[in-house]
Amino acid sequence: MEDVEIARNTKLEKIDKVSEKLGILEEELETYGKYKAKISLDTFKRLKDKKDGKLILVTAINPTPLGEGKTTMAIGLADGLQRIGKKSVLALREPSLGPVFGIKGGATGGGYSQVAPMEDINLHFTGDIHAITSANNLLSAIIDNHIYFGNELGFDRVTWRRCVDLNDRQLRKVETGLSGEKNVVPREDGFDISVASEIMAIFCLATDLEDLKRRIGNIIVGYTKDDKPITARDLKAEGAMTVLLKDALNPNLVQTLEHTPAIIHGGPFANIAHGCNSIIATKMALKLGDYVITEAGFGADLGAEKFLDIKCRKAEIKPDAVVCVATIKALKYHGGMPKDEIKNENIEALERGFNNLLRHVDNLKNKYGLNVIVAINKYTHDTEREIEFLRNKLKEYDIELSLVESWEKGGEGATDLAEKIVKLTEKNSKLNYAYNLNKSIKEKINDVATKIYGAEGVEFSQEAEEMISRIEKMGYGNLPVCIAKTQYSFSDDPKNLECTEPFKIHVKEIILKSGAEFVVAITGKIMTMPGLPRVPAAEQIDLDADGNIVGIF
C-alpha cells in the first residue's frame, strides 16, 4: 500500500483535540481546516517559567539512493515514546515543493510512521514557504524599482537573487529588464530555490517578530561603486516583508497517524542551507512536551553539524540525546556493494560501510560530547549475522544499538528505541562546538573540514579568498559558517563514498548572509537552485477518479 493510501485510510483527530494534549489554550490556536492549525507566539508568554522538556536530535549516516528513513525514524520514536506513556512532541521541517516533484519525493515519513494530513503538508500546507517566496521577491522588485527611479542609493551591483520553490535549473542564471522601456536597466540575475533563500534562514533563526524584522533589515542586497553595502533597511523594505511573514512565523501544529502532536515549521535544505526547522518551533515544543524529537537534514556531517554549531549556539539549547539512523543495506552500499546485490548478505561490504557510521558516531560522541544511540531501520532481508556484526562493532565503542520497525508497525516498532532514549537522556550531556566564533572565517571552515569531515585541509579559490577578506573588513568575521556541500560523502565529491584516500575540501565561493548572521561557503559542484531528474516524481503525481491525490511518496 502506498504511503498516501495508508495516511488516507487512517482516521485523524480534530486538531483541537491534538492541541489539548499539549495544553494549548483555545485562544492560542488558529485552525486551518479540521487537521491543521497555527500556534500563537503568545503561548510563550504563558509558559515562560515552565521547564523545558528533553531534546532528542535525529540524524543519520550520509544518505544513499536506497533511503535511510530518518524522518520515519523520528516519527516512529515520537509515537514509541507516546506508547510507553511519555508526553512527546515532534518538531520537524516543512517539505519543499522542489523535491516533492523532483527526485526525493515527500518528507512526511513513510508506512505507518507518518505525519498527516500528508498531501497538505507535502504541498501548500499553510502557505509558509509561499510567504517566504513572496517576501524574497518583493525585495527584488523594490530593488529594481529603486534603480528605475534614479538609483539614489547608488547600486553598482545587485547581489540579491529571486527565488521560487521548485527545481528549475533554467533559472540559475537569467537576464532581466529586457523590455526596452526607458529607465529599465537590464542586468544579470538568477533564482535560488526558496528553501535556500536567506529569508528562509532568517525565518528559521529568528526568535520573535521583532528579531525577524531586525534581521530582514540587515540583509545586504548590493554594493555601491565604493563597495559600500546597501541593505533592505536602506530601501525601507523590512516593514512590508515582515507583514508578509507575520502569520507564517506562528508554528504549525499537525499530528502523526497515531495522533502524537507534531510541530512542523520552516524548511531549509542541509546541503545548501542550514537544514533545521525553526528555533521558534523547537522552543515551543520544548515548552509544550516532555520529550521533543527533532531532526536535521541529510547526514550528521551536514544537518547535525549545522544544528549544533549554528542553531544550538543561537538558541542556547543542546540535545539530551542523539539518534544516528542507518540501514544495513545503505552501509553495504557505502562499502562498495552494487545496488542490485544489496539484499544479499555481505559482511565484508558491511564492515567497510561501517566506517561511515563510525565517523558520524565518533563526531557526535567524542567531538561534540553528546549522548548517542544508533538506530537501524530494519528490513526483512537483514540477516542475524549482519545485525550481530553491527551490534558487536558498536559495543567496542560503547554505543548501543536499537532495531526499529516503525515503517511497518508504527510506534509499536519503536518502543525499544523509546525506552533506551529515556534512559539515555538521564545521562549528563554537554555540547562542544566544532569551532570558536572568534577564529577567522578560513579557520572556522578548516575546523569543520578537518574535525568533522576528516579532510586534510581546505583549498580556497581566489574569489573566495577575496570575499573572505572583504567580509572580515566589514566586521562580519565572527559569524558562524554554513558549508554548502554534497550530502552523499564526507568529501565534496558525491562519488567518493568511502573516503579512504586523503582529500581536501574545495571552497569556490563565499556568500555573506548578514540577516541570517552566518557565512556560506560553497564547495564542489553544489548549486543553490537544483534541477529535476530525467524522470521527475511529478510524472507520477495525479488525481484519481474520485479526486484523490496519488503518486506522492
PEJO-V267807 format. One record per pair of residues at least 12 apart in sequence whose C-alpha atoms are under 7 Angstrom apart, sorted by the first residue. I is the first residue (numbers start at 1). GAP is how many residues later the second one is. Records with the same first field share a line. If there is no record, write none. Layout:
BEGIN
I=GAP ; GAP
END
This chain:
BEGIN
3=107 ; 108 ; 550
4=546 ; 548
6=105
7=109 ; 111 ; 250
10=247
12=245 ; 247
13=246
14=20 ; 21
15=19 ; 20 ; 21 ; 22 ; 239
18=241 ; 243
22=266 ; 267
28=12 ; 15
35=82 ; 219
36=217 ; 218
37=215 ; 216 ; 217
38=212 ; 213 ; 214 ; 215
39=211 ; 212 ; 213 ; 214
40=210
41=209
47=240
50=237
51=236
52=234 ; 235
53=233 ; 234 ; 236 ; 237 ; 238 ; 239
54=236 ; 237 ; 238 ; 266
55=236 ; 237 ; 238 ; 264 ; 265 ; 266
56=236 ; 237 ; 238 ; 263 ; 264 ; 265 ; 266
57=236 ; 237 ; 238 ; 262 ; 264 ; 265 ; 266
58=12 ; 16 ; 236 ; 237 ; 238 ; 264 ; 265 ; 266
59=236 ; 237 ; 240 ; 241 ; 245 ; 264 ; 265 ; 266
60=238 ; 239 ; 240 ; 264 ; 265 ; 266
61=238 ; 239 ; 263 ; 264 ; 265 ; 295 ; 296 ; 299
62=236 ; 237 ; 425 ; 426 ; 427
63=235 ; 236 ; 424 ; 425
64=266 ; 424
66=264
68=257 ; 258 ; 259 ; 262
70=255
71=37 ; 38
72=37 ; 38 ; 41 ; 42 ; 335
73=333
74=219 ; 220 ; 221
75=34 ; 38 ; 39
76=37 ; 330 ; 334 ; 335 ; 338
77=334 ; 337 ; 340 ; 341
78=12 ; 182 ; 215
79=179 ; 181 ; 332
80=331 ; 332 ; 334 ; 335 ; 338
81=334 ; 337
83=328
84=331
87=202 ; 203 ; 204
88=201 ; 202 ; 203 ; 204
89=171 ; 172 ; 173 ; 196 ; 200 ; 202 ; 203 ; 204
90=171 ; 172 ; 173 ; 202 ; 203 ; 204
91=171 ; 172 ; 173 ; 190 ; 191 ; 194 ; 201 ; 202 ; 203
92=171 ; 172 ; 173 ; 185 ; 202 ; 203
93=171 ; 172 ; 173 ; 174 ; 183 ; 184
94=170 ; 171 ; 172 ; 173
95=12 ; 26 ; 27 ; 172
96=69 ; 99 ; 171
97=26 ; 68 ; 69
98=67 ; 68 ; 69
100=22 ; 437
101=435 ; 436 ; 437
102=65 ; 430 ; 431 ; 434 ; 435 ; 436
103=429 ; 430 ; 433 ; 434
105=432 ; 447 ; 448
106=16 ; 446 ; 447
107=15
110=297
111=296 ; 297
112=145 ; 294 ; 295 ; 296 ; 297 ; 298
113=144 ; 293 ; 294 ; 297
114=142 ; 143
115=140 ; 141 ; 142
116=138 ; 139 ; 140 ; 141
128=120
131=113 ; 114 ; 117
132=67 ; 68 ; 113
133=30 ; 31 ; 61
135=106 ; 109
136=26 ; 27 ; 63
137=25 ; 26
139=98
140=20 ; 22
148=35 ; 36
154=70
155=67 ; 68 ; 69
156=67 ; 68 ; 69
157=65 ; 66 ; 67
158=63 ; 64 ; 65
159=62 ; 63
160=61 ; 62
161=28 ; 29 ; 30 ; 31
162=28 ; 29 ; 30
163=28 ; 29 ; 30 ; 31 ; 34
164=27 ; 28 ; 29 ; 30
165=28 ; 29 ; 30
166=27
167=26 ; 362 ; 363 ; 364 ; 365
168=361 ; 362 ; 363 ; 364
169=360 ; 361 ; 362
171=19 ; 20
172=18 ; 19 ; 20 ; 357
173=16 ; 17 ; 18
174=14 ; 15 ; 16
175=12 ; 13 ; 14
176=12 ; 13
191=338
192=336 ; 337
193=335 ; 336
195=72 ; 73 ; 74
196=72 ; 73 ; 76 ; 77 ; 332
198=315 ; 318
200=68
201=67 ; 315
202=13 ; 313 ; 314
203=75
204=62 ; 73 ; 74 ; 75
205=73 ; 74 ; 311
206=73
207=72 ; 73
213=25 ; 26 ; 29
215=300 ; 301
216=16 ; 22 ; 299
217=14 ; 15 ; 16 ; 21
218=13 ; 14 ; 15 ; 296 ; 297
219=12 ; 13 ; 294 ; 295 ; 296
220=12 ; 294
251=12 ; 13 ; 14 ; 30
252=12 ; 13
263=18
265=12 ; 13 ; 16
266=12
269=28
270=27 ; 28 ; 32 ; 33
271=31 ; 213 ; 214 ; 215 ; 216
272=212 ; 213 ; 256
273=209 ; 211
274=29 ; 32 ; 208
275=21 ; 22 ; 28
276=20 ; 21 ; 31
279=36
298=189
299=188
300=60
301=59 ; 151 ; 152 ; 189
302=185
306=176
308=125
309=124 ; 125
310=170
318=113
320=51 ; 105 ; 109
321=49 ; 50 ; 51 ; 103 ; 104
322=48 ; 49 ; 50 ; 51
323=49 ; 50 ; 51 ; 52
324=49 ; 50 ; 51
325=49 ; 50 ; 51
326=49 ; 50 ; 51
327=49 ; 50 ; 51
328=54
329=13 ; 14
331=19 ; 22 ; 23
332=17 ; 18 ; 21
333=20
334=19 ; 163 ; 164
335=14 ; 15 ; 17 ; 18 ; 163
336=13
337=12
343=38
345=38
347=39
363=89
367=65
368=63 ; 64 ; 65
369=61 ; 62 ; 63
370=59 ; 60 ; 61
371=53 ; 58
372=27
373=26 ; 27 ; 28
374=26 ; 27 ; 28
375=26 ; 27 ; 28 ; 29
376=26 ; 27 ; 28
377=26 ; 27 ; 28
378=25 ; 26 ; 27
402=14 ; 15
434=13 ; 14
435=12
437=41 ; 42 ; 43
438=40
439=39
440=37
441=27 ; 36
444=37
445=36
446=12
449=56
453=37 ; 38
455=47 ; 48 ; 49 ; 50
456=46 ; 47 ; 48
457=47 ; 48
458=46 ; 47 ; 48
459=45 ; 46 ; 47 ; 48
460=46 ; 47 ; 48
461=46 ; 47
463=46
464=43 ; 44 ; 45 ; 46
467=43
468=42
479=38 ; 39 ; 40
480=38 ; 39
481=37 ; 38 ; 39
482=36 ; 37 ; 38 ; 39
483=37 ; 38 ; 39
484=36 ; 37 ; 38 ; 39 ; 42
485=37 ; 38 ; 39 ; 41
486=40
491=12 ; 14
492=13 ; 31 ; 32
493=31
505=18
506=17 ; 18
507=14 ; 15 ; 16 ; 17
508=14 ; 15
509=12 ; 13
510=12
END
